[in-house]
Amino acid sequence: MQSNPHRWFGVGQSVAPRSRKAGAEAAAEAIGGREAKAVLVFASSSHDLPELLAGIRLEAGPDAEIVGATTMGELGSAGVTDGGVAVAALGGDGFTVQVRVAPIGRSDPRAAGSQAAEALRGLDDENQVLILLADGMTGQPQEVVRGAYSSIGASVPLVGGFAADDRKFTKTYQFYGTEVLSGAVVGLALGSDGPIGIGVAHGWRRTEPPMVVTKASGPHIYELDGEPALDVLLRRNNFDGSAEEFFDRGRSLQPLGLSRRSGEDIRVIHAGDDEARSVWGTADVPQGAVVWLMEGDRQALIDGAAWSCTEAMARLEGMPPLGVLAFDCGGRRAGLIDGGLEQEMQAMRTALSDAPFAGFYTHGEIARVRGALGTHHLTLVTLALA
């Protein structure tokens, strides 16, 4: 298969303090004077977001679909920023783009995912992917993803991320055109006449022995191996103290691996109740599941980033990548401070043969490949386009 010479992908970044200028700078770098069909924006919630989007629209023109989300840090070919903006843009005859937006109702978040998946309706390109950018603070994020894949079935892959807010954990924002939304999911359906590759990797490894979730409801785990879940986690970590002390003393990331046919999905356990002796995270842990505590050092996380990129590249049928979208967990970032962030970026550049990439540090990642349920944590998800 030969590449389409009219299909293009570009990225840009800016740390300009004035929001309109930051948006315009990043968009101009990504678009490069070409006619964009889609512009994906990943920006700090500290920006004046309407001004930022206005600057992007000036560069993108009236017809480009603009979508995006706020971040826990922005990443791209040039490196990692805090308080900045990263933009990815694509266009050309080989791409088709359609967008749907839906509010996430607390009583039925699954319906929002299903509505966002309507972006795929009428798309007949040979290769398709649904990119989801969703509010990360509405609760039951896995239900949004389930709504999307229950609507479209197994034939179209899902990727994306849950919006964040610079580690404030109060309110996140999503972008559609020049609108700033909250409590929403944005679905961008992308069709391409070239292959699409998806990579999912984390670099964490199992700590034996495994445990069985004997009592759980949604993200709350009440019992592990028939014992109060908090007691088990404290004992396995050799910690004597309260739940608040445990989760506030550098252990706020307690990775829990769920056994899947394709490996482990990661859940982050980040809080507990001293009275109920329960623990919980941000996504569901099924009762009856086999789980492991997970561990990982800096090099393992960097190796995981390289493997995600390599996996995405391997699905491009031998064609070089035009560019890559990256959805990296904010929890992984916490394990890569003091120099590790640049090491991760360099590992990605090398694995991608210096193809341009852009994305953000998320409040959770979305990838449905090889039967996985679709919601991930402490994982790097990459989408490569040829």
PyMOL commands that set and color helices and strands:
alter all, ss='L'
color gray80, all
select helices_A, chain A and resi 19-31+49-60+109-120+141-152+229-236+243-248+298-314+330-334+340-351
alter helices_A, ss='H'
color red, helices_A
select strands_A, chain A and resi 8-14+38-43+65-70+74-76+79-81+85-91+95-103+127-134+158-162+174-176+179-181+184-192+196-201+205-217+220-224+227-228+254-260+263-273+278-281+290-295+323-329+357-362+365-368+375-376+380-385
alter strands_A, ss='S'
color yellow, strands_A
deselect
rebuild
show_as cartoon
